[in-house]
Amino acid sequence: MEWLIWIGTGLTLIGLSLLAYCIFAAIFAKRAGRPEAELRVKLQRIVVINMGALLLSALGLMSVVIGIFLT
């Protein structure tokens, strides 16, 4: 089940990189000085990506743990 560990590691790394993207995108959006309505729309889109990244990271970590238990 070594392949499950590697797949889980890949999913986790993709999720973590998306989380880093969300952090930087939110910082840049706030610094841009946009009107509040436009900023709210941008941040709502970032929150959706953030939730997906958290789900992807959690699934990856679960895959790693299951792969370790089965090895």
HUVEN-V408722 format. One record per helix or strand. SS is the DSSP state (a for helix, b for strand). FROM is the first residue (numbers start at 1). TO is the last residue. If there is no record, write none. Layout:
((SS | FROM | TO) (SS | FROM | TO))
This chain:
((a | 2 | 31) (a | 36 | 70))
